[in-house]
């Protein structure tokens, strides 16, 4: 199944702050989600971050041999009857829960 993709404004800002090779890797990760080739793990509500229970996380790295240093946060909107849409919510480093904090901000949940 191929999803429609909507890129939130905050995601665009997050992406622009990353090095070019990370931007490319993030775009490839998002395309793999769109095409149904990869799927992330469902998030939950955390006191230290906020409620992201409608979102998924996907780890990636521009170096395929390295431990993934980045996270892509997205959510799927719609149902199987209507068209499913992937909302690209945030992208950032795994370190310091950066991507999650950005996701909360980009969804105006802070």
Phi, psi and omega per residue, in radians:
X1 nan 2.336 3.073
X2 -1.807 2.330 3.137
X3 -1.734 2.733 2.938
X4 -1.426 2.545 -3.124
X5 -2.025 2.319 3.010
X6 -2.097 2.186 -3.135
X7 -1.759 2.006 3.135
X8 -1.203 2.655 -3.126
X9 -0.978 -0.727 3.133
X10 -1.074 -0.620 3.088
X11 -1.094 -0.749 3.121
X12 -1.039 -0.747 3.115
X13 -1.121 -0.815 3.108
X14 -0.982 -0.826 -3.080
X15 -1.091 -0.722 -3.113
X16 -1.114 -0.400 -3.137
X17 -1.459 -0.108 -3.088
X18 -1.708 2.712 3.072
X19 -1.045 2.683 -3.062
X20 -0.963 -0.729 -3.116
X21 -1.163 -0.529 3.082
X22 -1.301 -0.675 3.075
X23 -1.013 -0.784 3.135
X24 -1.112 -0.749 3.132
X25 -1.136 -0.664 3.109
X26 -1.138 -0.735 3.113
X27 -1.090 -0.734 3.111
X28 -1.133 -0.679 3.104
X29 -1.114 -0.737 3.128
X30 -1.137 -0.700 3.090
X31 -1.104 -0.676 3.133
X32 -1.158 -0.568 3.051
X33 -1.224 -0.821 3.141
X34 -0.955 -0.732 -3.078
X35 -1.485 0.016 3.120
X36 1.329 0.259 -3.129
X37 -1.439 -0.512 3.127
X38 -2.355 2.657 3.021
X39 -2.455 2.606 -3.117
X40 -1.612 -3.098 3.102
X41 -1.726 2.434 -3.132
X42 -1.149 2.359 3.099
X43 -1.561 3.092 3.137
X44 -2.407 -2.948 3.088
X45 -1.647 2.240 3.125
X46 -2.164 2.358 -3.137
X47 -1.041 -0.605 -3.080
X48 -1.346 -0.265 -3.078
X49 -2.160 -0.972 -3.079
X50 2.410 -3.024 -3.076
X51 -1.502 1.911 3.036
X52 -2.141 0.514 -3.029
X53 -1.195 -0.174 3.061
X54 -1.761 0.219 -3.076
X55 -2.075 2.845 3.092
X56 -2.136 2.681 3.064
X57 -2.044 2.551 3.096
X58 -2.404 2.172 3.119
X59 -1.488 2.532 3.074
X60 -2.725 2.912 3.084
X61 -2.742 2.511 3.095
X62 -1.164 -0.402 3.083
X63 -1.681 1.898 -3.078
X64 -1.122 -0.235 -3.124
X65 -1.707 -0.119 -3.108
X66 -1.637 2.754 2.980
X67 -1.140 2.292 -3.087
X68 -0.979 2.242 -3.121
X69 -1.835 -0.036 -3.048
X70 -2.271 2.729 3.084
X71 -2.210 2.499 2.992
X72 -1.978 2.225 3.109
X73 -1.938 2.258 -3.140
X74 -2.505 2.912 3.035
X75 -2.406 2.734 3.117
X76 -1.915 2.215 -3.074
X77 -2.040 2.417 3.129
X78 1.935 -2.933 3.090
X79 -2.504 3.097 -3.062
X80 -1.158 -0.401 3.114
X81 -1.334 -0.803 3.082
X82 -1.576 2.965 3.127
X83 -1.184 2.323 3.071
X84 -1.482 2.446 -3.122
X85 -2.224 2.361 3.024
X86 -1.658 2.132 3.029
X87 -1.692 2.019 3.027
X88 -1.321 1.948 -2.997
X89 -1.633 -0.916 -3.112
X90 -2.716 2.853 3.044
X91 -2.571 2.418 -3.136
X92 -3.077 -3.084 -3.140
X93 -1.220 2.650 3.010
X94 -1.215 -0.622 -3.084
X95 -1.011 2.309 3.059
X96 1.186 0.316 3.140
X97 1.011 0.524 -3.078
X98 -0.916 -0.870 -3.083
X99 -1.115 -0.642 3.133
X100 -1.197 -0.753 3.120
X101 -1.100 -0.682 3.077
X102 -1.141 -0.687 3.140
X103 -1.067 -0.803 3.122
X104 -1.040 -0.763 3.133
X105 -1.158 -0.792 -3.091
X106 -1.152 -0.451 3.097
X107 -1.649 0.126 -3.115
X108 0.959 0.759 3.125
X109 -1.908 0.217 3.141
X110 -1.605 nan nan
